[in-house]
Amino acid sequence: MFRSRRRAIGIALLLILPLILAACSTTGGKKAAQAGSSVAAGHANTQQYTIAMITHAAPGDTFWDIIRHGALAAAAKDNITLKYSSDPDPTKQAALIQDAINSKVAGIAVTDPNPAAICPTIQKAVQAGIPVVMFNAGVSNWQQCGGMSYFGQDESIAGLAAGKRLAQAGAKHVLCVLQATGQVQLEARCNGVQKGLGGAATMSKLYVNGTDNSAVLSGISAKLAQDKTIDAVLTLGAPIALIAIQSIQQSHSTAKLYTFDTNAAEIAKIKSGAVQWAVDQQPYLQGYLSVDSLWLYLTNGNIIGGGVTVLTGPAFIDASNVAKVSQYALAGNR
């Protein structure tokens, strides 16, 4: 009888055990997530912080709208108040950084297209005890400036990749159009292209005023009319690429158009074949990671990147993947 009772208890335990395990699997994970909810992904209930994002964006450049979309998405998730400001003049951008220091923000995300003018003010922020992350421009000097992390594209690597693809496409004379002077990241792109081309093609530079559309149009048109050997035009920004389409038509050039960076209008031009491909550095990701990384540092002491650049590019958008990307571009995120 004792043996029968023991057997009955054993059978009962076998029947109950799956229920116990099921209960553990459904409630244990939930409790673990609740225990770490203060730093978990989702909508944060952590302390509210104010973060300044300061860029060298020129008025009307839609590239920066994509960066802001990413930054605002992270800010909304992380209970962050984001103060965005920009100025293409490096002296004025440095002044904006100083304003952020004076207002005692909890963190700063900043671009550095002109190290001589901007890096010293970034260092002042760090000395004031404000954590700084850098993104988009400043890949060669962000550690020197005191940045905790850097999110972006190594423009030399991106230029090299673009140059190799141009050579493979059979380009012989590439016109690299720079929409601003004195910006190290633009120079790095063109110089990388020259290296990527190797001996397969020549490259010339054309500087235009990217804040003046009519000047961009006339500048590129004149160059193409004057030099018919140019068979490839490479612009360094999506808005400039859209103007270059008009320049190619206006000058009756047979050159093909390639570009860095994207927006919704340009994605449509890749679909139509007016633009062959774009080098995508994923600006939404740059904005998102910059804000999110500061939140992680402020709430949990995390630093992303391990002291090396966190690369967001280069990626290429062309006929093979443009249909997929276009749905995100329409939302303003690519």
Disulfide bonds with the S-S distance in Angstrom:
Cys119-Cys145 2.14
Cys176-Cys190 2.03
